[in-house]
């Protein structure tokens, strides 16, 4: 496991950028203090492995910044990307000894970590943590079901638009929209990774991104920097309603 502890980082829970979306979102002031006492930070460079599937995982964590991928390797060596971990997402499962998937940092990654046993004890004493974790687990289940719809029924154009919208909406490091409603960010995935995740060929991904750019749905600087002039239009291209559909 490639790990860099971040002992010099001192981020108070009340100032955390994911405070109102993470597992601690429902916590009161005294409950946050209990979390402060047991938390620590770990950072990973882009490309580093957080954990391998089957490895013993002695911590759970929330993604503070950056993005990681969840992958599973089959017996014949083929690897499939099965999910993305974005800011505020929870890593690890209380009560489970080993990791279910490979977790790899796609960008530089910062995680707020808790040793598993103290966190499990905290859940028993702090119902707000357990309630929020249940909510997040159910949201993850809903997202997985909607992802089945995306992979099985959406067109290639809708798949690309959906993925761009997910990243734009969930990235906690995004700046607020400008008065004109424009959003700008860097895609954390290469086109090869997008193709793997969406079940498309590299050529199809490149062709559809170019088409979205040509039609004014997105603007591109280089291969990674994306500007969205009209987010509602992007959602329409993704086949979702203006409430966000499965992106909520």
Rosetta blueprint (number, residue, H / E / L):
1 X L
2 X L
3 X L
4 X E
5 X E
6 X L
7 X L
8 X L
9 X L
10 X L
11 X L
12 X L
13 X H
14 X H
15 X H
16 X L
17 X L
18 X L
19 X L
20 X L
21 X L
22 X L
23 X L
24 X L
25 X L
26 X L
27 X L
28 X L
29 X H
30 X H
31 X H
32 X H
33 X H
34 X H
35 X H
36 X H
37 X H
38 X H
39 X E
40 X E
41 X E
42 X E
43 X E
44 X E
45 X L
46 X L
47 X L
48 X L
49 X E
50 X E
51 X E
52 X L
53 X L
54 X L
55 X L
56 X E
57 X L
58 X L
59 X E
60 X E
61 X E
62 X E
63 X E
64 X E
65 X E
66 X L
67 X L
68 X E
69 X E
70 X E
71 X E
72 X E
73 X E
74 X L
75 X L
76 X L
77 X L
78 X L
79 X E
80 X E
81 X E
82 X E
83 X E
84 X E
85 X E
86 X L
87 X L
88 X L
89 X L
90 X E
91 X E
92 X L
93 X L
94 X L
95 X L
96 X L
97 X L
98 X E
99 X L
100 X L
101 X L
102 X E
103 X E
104 X E
105 X E
106 X L
107 X L
108 X L
109 X E
110 X E
111 X E
112 X E
113 X E
114 X E
115 X E
116 X H
117 X H
118 X H
119 X H
120 X H
121 X H
122 X H
123 X H
124 X H
125 X H
126 X L
127 X H
128 X H
129 X H
130 X H
131 X H
132 X H
133 X H
134 X H
135 X H
136 X H
137 X H
138 X H
139 X H
140 X H
141 X H
142 X H
143 X H
144 X H
145 X H
146 X H
147 X H
148 X H
149 X H
150 X H
151 X H
152 X H
153 X H
154 X L
155 X L
156 X H
157 X H
158 X H
159 X H
160 X H
161 X H
162 X H
163 X H
164 X H
165 X H
166 X H
167 X H
168 X H
169 X H
170 X H
171 X L
172 X L
173 X L
174 X L
175 X L
176 X L
177 X L
178 X L
179 X L
180 X L
181 X L
182 X L
183 X E
184 X E
185 X E
186 X E
187 X L
188 X L
189 X L
190 X L
191 X H
192 X H
193 X H
194 X H
195 X H
196 X H
197 X H
198 X H
199 X L
200 X L
201 X L
202 X H
203 X H
204 X H
205 X H
206 X H
207 X H
208 X H
209 X H
210 X H
211 X H
212 X H
213 X H
214 X H
215 X L
216 X L
217 X L
218 X L
219 X E
220 X E
221 X E
222 X L
223 X L
224 X L
225 X E
226 X E
227 X E
228 X E
229 X L
230 X L
231 X H
232 X H
233 X H
234 X H
235 X H
236 X H
237 X H
238 X H
239 X L
240 X L
241 X L
242 X L
243 X L
244 X L
245 X H
246 X H
247 X H
248 X L
